[in-house]
Amino acid sequence: MLPPELPPLPALTRAEAELIDRYLDVVDLLGRINPAHSGDTYRGLRAAQALVTKATALREALTLMHQRGENELHGPTLARALRVLDGERRAARVTVPPDPG
């Protein structure tokens, strides 16, 4: 049996797609750095070092959008794209887990 087919990505400009990709890169790294999750300090250190580069790329994606006149983020469309790309699960690694007690 095949896994369920994911919905297609919504139509995005090239700059919006770059924004989504760079945003998820940053979220993934923040999830690795999150001290509320188990792991070793070296893994967090490597993620923190990479975060500088990824945050710069995110800034550049937003700058490009602004320069092209894309001055408004279309939240519902971008949220759909994030959901298709597993953004909810990836962003959950950034939050503090609920208290087990």
Residue frames as a rotation matrix with the C-alpha (Angstrom) as fourth column:
MET 1
0.581 0.814 0.000 0.00
0.814 -0.581 0.000 0.00
0.000 0.000 -1.000 0.00
LEU 2
-0.275 -0.669 0.690 1.32
0.651 -0.658 -0.378 3.43
0.707 0.345 0.617 -0.95
PRO 3
-0.609 0.057 -0.791 1.46
0.665 -0.507 -0.549 6.27
-0.432 -0.860 0.270 1.58
PRO 4
0.516 0.856 -0.030 -1.18
0.714 -0.448 -0.538 8.97
-0.474 0.256 -0.843 1.13
GLU 5
-0.105 -0.522 0.846 -0.29
0.892 -0.426 -0.152 11.52
0.440 0.739 0.511 -1.49
LEU 6
-0.459 -0.129 -0.879 0.60
0.635 -0.740 -0.223 14.94
-0.621 -0.660 0.422 -0.14
PRO 7
0.730 0.683 -0.017 -1.35
0.501 -0.552 -0.667 17.91
-0.465 0.479 -0.745 -1.39
PRO 8
0.209 -0.678 0.705 0.48
0.859 -0.218 -0.464 19.96
0.468 0.702 0.536 -3.97
LEU 9
-0.559 -0.455 -0.694 2.37
0.700 -0.706 -0.101 23.04
-0.444 -0.542 0.713 -2.92
PRO 10
0.616 0.746 -0.252 0.41
0.494 -0.615 -0.615 26.22
-0.614 0.255 -0.748 -3.50
ALA 11
0.479 -0.423 0.769 1.60
0.705 -0.336 -0.625 28.52
0.523 0.841 0.138 -6.27
LEU 12
0.600 -0.399 -0.694 4.48
0.450 -0.548 0.705 30.56
-0.662 -0.735 -0.149 -4.88
THR 13
0.867 -0.477 -0.144 6.78
-0.438 -0.591 -0.678 33.11
0.238 0.651 -0.721 -6.38
ARG 14
0.341 -0.835 -0.432 10.40
0.350 0.540 -0.766 32.08
0.873 0.110 0.476 -6.55
ALA 15
-0.491 -0.523 0.696 11.14
-0.376 -0.594 -0.711 34.52
0.786 -0.611 0.095 -3.71
GLU 16
0.325 0.676 0.661 8.33
-0.927 0.088 0.365 33.08
0.188 -0.731 0.656 -1.55
ALA 17
0.884 -0.050 -0.466 9.64
0.026 0.998 -0.057 29.56
0.467 0.038 0.883 -2.12
GLU 18
-0.134 -0.991 -0.004 13.12
0.239 -0.029 -0.971 30.71
0.962 -0.131 0.240 -1.11
LEU 19
-0.267 0.122 0.956 11.66
-0.800 -0.581 -0.149 32.34
0.537 -0.805 0.253 2.01
ILE 20
0.764 0.621 0.174 9.89
-0.623 0.640 0.450 29.12
0.168 -0.453 0.876 3.01
ASP 21
0.641 -0.582 -0.501 13.02
0.330 0.797 -0.505 27.01
0.693 0.159 0.703 2.42
ARG 22
-0.382 -0.855 0.351 15.29
0.030 -0.391 -0.920 29.34
0.924 -0.341 0.175 4.38
TYR 23
0.050 0.507 0.860 12.74
-0.908 -0.335 0.251 29.69
0.416 -0.794 0.444 7.20
LEU 24
0.932 0.340 -0.125 12.55
-0.277 0.891 0.359 25.90
0.233 -0.300 0.925 7.58
ASP 25
0.190 -0.944 -0.270 16.37
0.346 0.322 -0.881 25.71
0.919 0.074 0.387 7.58
VAL 26
-0.502 -0.350 0.791 16.44
-0.494 -0.634 -0.595 28.09
0.710 -0.689 0.145 10.55
VAL 27
0.434 0.750 0.499 13.61
-0.872 0.211 0.441 26.24
0.226 -0.627 0.746 12.33
ASP 28
0.789 -0.177 -0.588 15.44
0.111 0.983 -0.147 22.91
0.604 0.051 0.795 11.92
LEU 29
-0.263 -0.965 -0.006 18.60
0.261 -0.065 -0.963 24.36
0.929 -0.255 0.268 13.44
LEU 30
-0.339 0.211 0.917 16.73
-0.800 -0.577 -0.163 25.98
0.495 -0.789 0.364 16.33
GLY 31
0.760 0.647 -0.062 15.13
-0.548 0.690 0.473 22.61
0.349 -0.326 0.879 17.01
ARG 32
0.435 -0.691 -0.577 18.59
0.445 0.723 -0.529 21.04
0.783 -0.026 0.622 17.30
ILE 33
-0.565 -0.678 0.470 19.74
-0.017 -0.560 -0.829 23.80
0.825 -0.476 0.305 19.67
ASN 34
0.326 0.824 0.463 16.62
-0.515 -0.256 0.818 23.61
0.793 -0.505 0.340 21.90
PRO 35
-0.684 -0.681 0.261 17.91
-0.568 0.273 -0.776 22.81
0.457 -0.680 -0.574 25.41
ALA 36
0.005 0.771 0.637 14.57
-0.933 0.233 -0.274 21.24
-0.359 -0.593 0.721 26.34
HIS 37
0.887 0.249 -0.388 15.42
-0.402 0.829 -0.389 18.24
0.225 0.501 0.836 24.16
SER 38
0.633 -0.674 0.380 18.01
0.070 0.538 0.840 15.63
-0.771 -0.505 0.388 24.91
GLY 39
0.860 -0.447 0.248 21.25
0.310 0.070 -0.948 15.69
0.406 0.892 0.198 23.01
ASP 40
0.180 -0.878 -0.443 24.87
0.951 0.040 0.306 16.58
-0.251 -0.476 0.843 23.34
THR 41
0.452 -0.041 -0.891 26.34
0.143 -0.983 0.118 20.07
-0.881 -0.181 -0.438 23.47
TYR 42
-0.655 -0.756 -0.014 28.50
0.087 -0.094 0.992 19.50
-0.751 0.648 0.127 20.38
ARG 43
-0.421 0.604 0.676 25.40
0.907 0.272 0.321 18.92
0.010 0.749 -0.663 18.25
GLY 44
0.637 0.681 -0.361 23.89
0.710 -0.701 -0.069 22.15
-0.300 -0.213 -0.930 19.57
LEU 45
0.066 -0.720 -0.691 27.14
0.038 -0.690 0.722 24.02
-0.997 -0.074 -0.018 19.02
ARG 46
-0.804 -0.364 0.470 27.33
0.431 0.189 0.883 22.89
-0.410 0.912 0.005 15.39
ALA 47
0.019 0.902 0.431 23.73
0.991 -0.073 0.109 23.90
0.130 0.425 -0.896 14.82
ALA 48
0.634 0.181 -0.752 24.34
0.444 -0.881 0.163 27.30
-0.633 -0.437 -0.639 16.43
GLN 49
-0.414 -0.851 -0.324 27.35
0.072 -0.385 0.920 27.88
-0.907 0.357 0.221 14.19
ALA 50
-0.758 0.175 0.629 25.31
0.652 0.248 0.717 27.01
-0.030 0.953 -0.302 11.10
LEU 51
0.220 0.932 -0.289 22.45
0.905 -0.306 -0.297 29.21
-0.365 -0.196 -0.910 12.27
VAL 52
-0.098 -0.332 -0.938 24.40
0.041 -0.943 0.330 32.36
-0.994 -0.006 0.106 11.43
THR 53
-0.949 -0.310 -0.065 24.67
-0.068 0.000 0.998 31.38
-0.309 0.951 -0.021 7.77
LYS 54
-0.556 0.802 0.218 21.05
0.809 0.462 0.363 30.22
0.191 0.378 -0.906 7.52
ALA 55
0.217 0.624 -0.751 19.71
0.718 -0.623 -0.311 33.35
-0.662 -0.472 -0.583 9.23
THR 56
-0.479 -0.460 -0.748 21.67
-0.196 -0.774 0.602 35.47
-0.856 0.435 0.281 6.76
ALA 57
-0.972 0.154 0.179 20.12
0.224 0.366 0.903 33.52
0.074 0.918 -0.390 3.87
LEU 58
-0.124 0.973 -0.193 16.67
0.986 0.099 -0.134 34.06
-0.112 -0.207 -0.972 5.40
ARG 59
0.061 0.069 -0.996 17.33
0.256 -0.965 -0.052 37.79
-0.965 -0.252 -0.077 5.65
GLU 60
-0.822 -0.444 -0.357 18.46
-0.228 -0.318 0.920 37.85
-0.522 0.837 0.160 2.02
ALA 61
-0.698 0.647 0.307 15.29
0.699 0.524 0.487 36.05
0.155 0.555 -0.818 0.90
LEU 62
0.250 0.810 -0.530 13.15
0.863 -0.435 -0.257 38.64
-0.439 -0.393 -0.808 2.66
THR 63
-0.233 -0.427 -0.874 15.28
-0.029 -0.895 0.445 41.48
-0.972 0.129 0.196 1.27
LEU 64
-0.979 -0.139 0.152 14.83
0.128 0.164 0.978 40.14
-0.160 0.977 -0.143 -2.25
MET 65
-0.238 0.965 0.110 11.08
0.970 0.231 0.076 39.93
0.048 0.125 -0.991 -1.79
HIS 66
0.303 0.335 -0.892 10.98
0.533 -0.836 -0.133 43.51
-0.790 -0.435 -0.431 -0.56
GLN 67
-0.555 -0.611 -0.564 13.16
-0.152 -0.592 0.791 44.76
-0.818 0.525 0.236 -3.42
ARG 68
-0.925 0.239 0.296 10.88
0.371 0.390 0.843 43.04
0.086 0.889 -0.449 -5.94
GLY 69
-0.642 0.714 0.279 7.88
-0.636 -0.700 0.326 44.82
0.428 0.032 0.903 -4.49
GLU 70
0.002 0.605 -0.796 6.53
0.276 0.765 0.582 41.76
0.961 -0.221 -0.166 -2.70
ASN 71
-0.626 -0.309 0.716 5.78
-0.415 -0.645 -0.641 43.80
0.660 -0.699 0.275 0.41
GLU 72
0.118 0.748 0.653 3.09
-0.993 0.093 0.073 41.60
-0.006 -0.657 0.754 1.88
LEU 73
-0.941 -0.336 0.034 3.32
-0.337 0.938 -0.074 38.05
-0.007 -0.081 -0.997 3.17
HIS 74
-0.035 0.950 -0.310 0.27
-0.799 0.160 0.580 36.00
0.601 0.268 0.753 2.22
GLY 75
-0.451 -0.249 0.857 -0.09
-0.868 0.344 -0.356 34.06
-0.207 -0.905 -0.371 5.45
PRO 76
0.462 0.689 0.558 -2.69
-0.551 0.717 -0.427 31.47
-0.694 -0.110 0.711 4.46
THR 77
0.871 -0.178 -0.458 -0.80
-0.362 0.398 -0.843 30.53
0.332 0.900 0.282 1.28
LEU 78
-0.120 -0.992 0.028 2.57
-0.695 0.064 -0.716 30.37
0.709 -0.105 -0.698 3.00
ALA 79
-0.200 0.128 0.971 1.05
-0.880 0.412 -0.235 28.39
-0.430 -0.902 0.030 5.90
ARG 80
0.855 0.514 0.075 -0.27
-0.409 0.754 -0.514 25.81
-0.321 0.409 0.854 3.40
ALA 81
0.516 -0.745 -0.422 3.20
-0.396 0.230 -0.889 25.51
0.760 0.626 -0.176 1.92
LEU 82
-0.381 -0.667 0.641 4.70
-0.879 0.047 -0.474 25.04
0.286 -0.744 -0.604 5.40
ARG 83
0.257 0.554 0.792 2.18
-0.740 0.640 -0.208 22.30
-0.622 -0.532 0.574 6.19
VAL 84
0.946 0.069 -0.318 2.96
-0.287 0.638 -0.715 20.43
0.153 0.767 0.623 2.96
LEU 85
0.192 -0.968 -0.159 6.67
-0.289 0.098 -0.952 20.63
0.938 0.229 -0.261 3.83
ASP 86
0.304 0.015 -0.953 6.08
0.694 0.682 0.232 19.23
0.653 -0.732 0.197 7.34
GLY 87
-0.352 -0.470 0.809 6.59
-0.056 -0.853 -0.519 22.63
0.934 -0.228 0.274 8.95
GLU 88
0.563 0.622 0.544 4.30
-0.593 -0.155 0.790 21.89
0.576 -0.767 0.282 11.91
ARG 89
0.896 -0.278 -0.346 6.37
0.410 0.818 0.404 18.91
0.171 -0.504 0.846 13.05
ARG 90
0.000 -0.978 0.206 9.63
0.758 -0.134 -0.638 20.73
0.652 0.156 0.742 12.41
ALA 91
-0.178 -0.008 0.984 8.52
-0.303 -0.951 -0.062 23.86
0.936 -0.309 0.167 14.30
ALA 92
0.839 0.544 0.008 7.32
-0.200 0.295 0.934 21.74
0.506 -0.786 0.357 17.23
ARG 93
0.378 -0.784 -0.492 10.96
0.819 0.531 -0.217 20.89
0.431 -0.321 0.843 17.99
VAL 94
-0.439 -0.542 0.717 11.53
0.215 -0.838 -0.502 24.58
0.873 -0.067 0.484 18.81
THR 95
0.287 0.666 0.688 8.90
-0.555 -0.470 0.687 24.75
0.781 -0.579 0.234 21.57
VAL 96
-0.698 -0.411 0.586 9.18
-0.713 0.320 -0.624 23.60
0.069 -0.853 -0.517 25.15
PRO 97
-0.583 0.501 -0.640 7.53
0.126 0.833 0.538 20.18
0.803 0.233 -0.549 25.54
PRO 98
0.377 0.795 0.476 4.53
-0.466 -0.281 0.839 20.00
0.801 -0.538 0.264 27.88
ASP 99
-0.435 -0.471 0.767 5.22
-0.893 0.119 -0.433 19.21
0.113 -0.874 -0.473 31.53
PRO 100
-0.546 0.200 -0.813 4.77
-0.125 0.941 0.315 15.44
0.828 0.274 -0.489 32.02
GLY 101
-0.827 0.165 -0.537 3.40
0.556 0.385 -0.737 15.95
0.085 -0.908 -0.410 35.52
